[in-house]
Amino acid sequence: MRLSFHRAPAEEQDWNDLMQVTPPTEQAPVGTYAEGEPRELFVRHARKDGRLVAMLRAVDHGSSCVVEAEVSPQGTNQLVKAGPYTFSDAHQASAFVTEAVAALMYLGCDIQAA
């Protein structure tokens, strides 16, 4: 069963920007990074009551895309690594992070792009 969630009106631009995690569609200019060198696509921080509860980071490795996650177990202030979650491309990784961000927002977290 798949849960649906309410989409914010278009005038709430900040919320919409955080929900839509879109990987770059163009190749980086020649010389920006070495072939096969990992590059960070995006980072999202989730906070609840001002406390960091999760961090999601997508890294493109060329032939795959990895989402690294760190979460704070309830009652602690320490972040623990979860994953990594490997996907065949940046679009799949982006969809995963978009769903995770939606779930965190449903649970009352504030999401920040870094």
ABEGO torsion letter per residue (X at the ends): XBBBBBBBBAABAAAAAAABBBBBABBBBBGABBBGBBBBABBBBBBBGGBBABBBBBBBAGABBBBBBBBBBBGBABBBBBOBBBBABAAAAAAAAAAAAAAAAAAGBBBBBX
